Amino acid sequence: MASLEASAVKNGVVFAYTHRVETIEPRGNGYRIGFCVGHDKSAGHCQAMQIINCAGLGCEQIASCMGIDTKAA
């Protein structure tokens, strides 16, 4: 997995471990992602052209932020 992660980072991917996504808003040809960091809950945001939902057990929350009805999908 470390090799796959290193390859992704080399190609511009940013992994945001310990971050919790709070909001996802469409912006132009991308997204504005609001998040909290770690245990102190400091907030921030970032821009992304693409989002890959790999939140595991939290994947429904991410899908919901993007307006996807996971019950109907």
Secondary structure, DSSP 8 states (H G I E B T S, - for coil): -HHHHHHHHHTT----TTEEEEEEEEETTEEEEEEEETTTTEEEEEEES------GGGHHHHHHHTT--TTT-
